[in-house]
Amino acid sequence: MADPSSPSRTDSTGGVRMADVSPSSDSVRTAVAAGRVLLGEAAYERVRDNDIEKGDVLTTAQIAGIMGAKQTSKLLPLCHDVQVEGVDVEFSLSEEDTAIDIRAYTKSVGVTGVEMEALTAVSIAALTIYDMCKSVTKGIRIDDVHLLAKTGGQSGNWKSEDLTAQPSTN
């Protein structure tokens, strides 16, 4: 095993390695991520009117996002298995842009953060929206998946500079 104190990001053979978080202390950690699905007019109207053949798009995407957050370490090879204490996935419809804005909140108490879980929740929710709406149009675009904020841990709190342009997190 590579020396955990070494600044190298690879092991002694040049391969990748999982970060050693054992020196870290348990703390409350949160993250907020966002993304957008640009549907186009026809798909947007059908989602808004709950008229998609597969069923309720937003409820299904919400469940999928929560499930995705809980499975993050299974999807990302070097991501630690985190005991997720809470996940919320919310949507807002933008009629002007014929888009769905997604926001995911994650929370944990542990030695590593939940940024990847929040980003995974947004990504899986967006992919679910695409899957449920692709029969209407293939021109759907998933856009701007990014971290908005995180709290806790050794690196402390962080907020995106564009957070002020986002809706309130309360």
C-alpha positions, 0 to 999 in steps of 0.5 A, spaced: 500 500 500 502 507 498 504 511 504 498 515 505 502 521 507 505 521 500 502 527 496 502 522 490 495 520 487 498 513 485 500 507 488 508 505 487 506 501 481 503 507 478 496 505 479 490 509 482 488 508 490 482 510 494 484 515 499 485 513 506 480 517 510 482 513 517 485 519 520 479 523 519 474 525 525 466 523 524 463 530 523 456 532 520 457 533 512 452 536 507 452 537 500 447 540 495 448 539 487 444 541 482 442 540 474 438 541 469 434 537 463 432 541 457 426 537 454 423 541 449 416 544 448 412 537 447 416 533 452 415 539 457 408 540 456 407 532 457 411 532 464 407 538 466 401 535 465 403 528 467 401 525 461 407 521 459 406 514 457 411 511 463 407 514 468 409 520 473 416 522 471 417 527 477 416 522 482 419 516 479 425 521 478 425 523 485 425 516 487 431 514 482 435 520 485 434 518 492 436 510 490 442 513 486 445 517 492 445 511 496 448 506 491 454 512 489 460 507 492 457 502 487 457 506 481 464 510 482 470 505 483 474 510 488 468 513 492 468 511 499 461 507 502 458 512 505 452 511 510 447 517 507 443 519 513 438 523 508 437 525 501 432 530 498 431 531 491 427 537 488 424 539 482 422 546 479 419 547 472 421 552 468 416 553 462 420 559 459 426 554 458 422 548 457 426 545 462 426 541 469 431 544 474 433 538 479 436 540 486 439 534 491 441 535 498 445 529 502 447 529 509 451 524 513 455 523 519 462 520 518 469 521 516 468 523 508 463 528 505 457 526 501 458 531 495 458 525 490 452 522 493 448 529 491 451 529 484 449 522 483 442 523 485 442 529 480 445 525 475 440 519 476 434 523 477 436 527 470 437 520 466 430 517 469 427 524 466 430 522 459 428 515 460 421 516 461 421 522 456 425 519 450 419 516 447 416 524 446 423 526 443 430 524 443 433 531 443 433 532 451 439 535 454 442 534 461 446 540 462 450 543 468 450 538 473 454 541 479 456 542 486 453 548 489 455 547 496 458 542 502 459 543 509 463 539 514 470 535 514 477 537 514 476 542 508 471 546 511 465 549 508 464 551 501 459 555 496 459 555 489 460 562 486 454 562 482 450 560 488 447 567 489 444 565 482 440 559 484 434 559 488 434 559 496 436 552 499 431 553 505 
